[in-house]
Amino acid sequence: MLRRFVGALAYLAMFLAIVSSGYMAKMRKISGISFVKTHHNLARIGILLIFIHPITFVLEGQGIQIFSPISPTNLFIELAGRPVFYLFILVAGIAIYGKIYKNWRKVHYPSYLAFLLVSIHAPIINWVKKFI
């Protein structure tokens, strides 16, 4: 249950971080701090929760293989959380070194793909687990 809660909070934080760019002025009014700080704080919380989510599987005794990006025995969509984990880490890494990389905004585009895959992953994995 903890892993689902952490996963849902990570989903919410990343959703807010992604959507916040469309509401820069409103975010500043609501939070009282600059958009960039709000956006980065939401992203940091989301990335932290994304790290914690698979760790809860390991702590529940499901093994370290949860961190393997590819699993030959399971459906890709069911396990889409694995590649998404690495996509978000890539996007976060590029964002951290954004001052060095001039086109850092273009690198944020994989976060939209990752978010789409997570949106598919959550209901599909629950559906598959219900019937297996």
Secondary structure as the mmCIF struct_conf table of DSSP 4:
data_model
#
loop_
_struct_conf.conf_type_id
_struct_conf.id
_struct_conf.beg_label_comp_id
_struct_conf.beg_label_asym_id
_struct_conf.beg_label_seq_id
_struct_conf.end_label_comp_id
_struct_conf.end_label_asym_id
_struct_conf.end_label_seq_id
HELX_RH_AL_P HELX_RH_AL_P1 LEU A 2 VAL A 19
HELX_RH_3T_P HELX_RH_3T_P1 SER A 20 TYR A 23
HELX_RH_AL_P HELX_RH_AL_P2 MET A 24 SER A 31
BEND BEND1 GLY A 32 ILE A 33
HELX_RH_AL_P HELX_RH_AL_P3 PHE A 35 LEU A 59
TURN_TY1_P TURN_TY1_P1 GLU A 60 GLY A 61
HELX_RH_3T_P HELX_RH_3T_P2 ILE A 64 PHE A 67
BEND BEND2 PRO A 69 PRO A 69
TURN_TY1_P TURN_TY1_P2 PRO A 72 THR A 73
BEND BEND3 ASN A 74 ASN A 74
TURN_TY1_P TURN_TY1_P3 PHE A 76 ALA A 80
HELX_RH_AL_P HELX_RH_AL_P4 GLY A 81 ILE A 96
TURN_TY1_P TURN_TY1_P4 TYR A 97 ILE A 100
TURN_TY1_P TURN_TY1_P5 LYS A 102 ASN A 103
HELX_RH_AL_P HELX_RH_AL_P5 TRP A 104 VAL A 107
TURN_TY1_P TURN_TY1_P6 HIS A 108 HIS A 108
HELX_RH_AL_P HELX_RH_AL_P6 TYR A 109 PHE A 131
#
